[in-house]
Amino acid sequence: MNAVEIETAISELACQPFDAVEFPFAFLAAFGNKDMAVRQRW
């Protein structure tokens, strides 16, 4: 992802209602992390 794509994803995330459970995953996904890597539970 380039800087413009990341900025767009973060801006869209900021416009959504805050969900404390899902926010960390959405934040990581906004930086281009794959869904499988973001959702992996240890």
C-alpha positions as CSV (number, residue, x, y, z in Angstrom):
1,M,0.0,0.0,0.0
2,N,1.2,3.5,-0.6
3,A,0.7,6.5,1.7
4,V,-2.4,7.7,-0.1
5,E,-4.1,4.4,0.3
6,I,-3.2,4.2,4.0
7,E,-4.5,7.7,4.6
8,T,-7.8,6.9,2.8
9,A,-8.3,3.8,4.9
10,I,-7.5,5.6,8.1
11,S,-9.9,8.4,7.2
12,E,-12.7,5.9,6.5
13,L,-12.0,4.2,9.8
14,A,-12.2,7.5,11.6
15,C,-15.6,8.1,10.2
16,Q,-17.0,4.9,11.5
17,P,-18.5,4.5,15.0
18,F,-15.9,3.3,17.5
19,D,-16.0,-0.4,18.3
20,A,-13.4,-1.2,21.0
21,V,-13.3,-4.9,20.0
22,E,-12.9,-4.5,16.3
23,F,-10.9,-1.3,16.2
24,P,-7.4,-2.9,16.6
25,F,-8.1,-5.3,13.7
26,A,-9.5,-2.6,11.5
27,F,-6.5,-0.4,12.3
28,L,-4.0,-3.1,11.3
29,A,-6.0,-3.8,8.1
30,A,-5.9,-0.1,7.2
31,F,-2.1,-0.5,6.9
32,G,-2.4,-3.3,4.4
33,N,-2.1,-6.3,6.8
34,K,-3.8,-9.4,5.4
35,D,-7.1,-10.4,7.1
36,M,-5.7,-13.8,8.0
37,A,-2.7,-12.2,9.8
38,V,-4.8,-9.6,11.5
39,R,-7.4,-12.2,12.8
40,Q,-4.9,-14.8,13.9
41,R,-5.4,-15.5,17.6
42,W,-2.6,-16.8,19.8
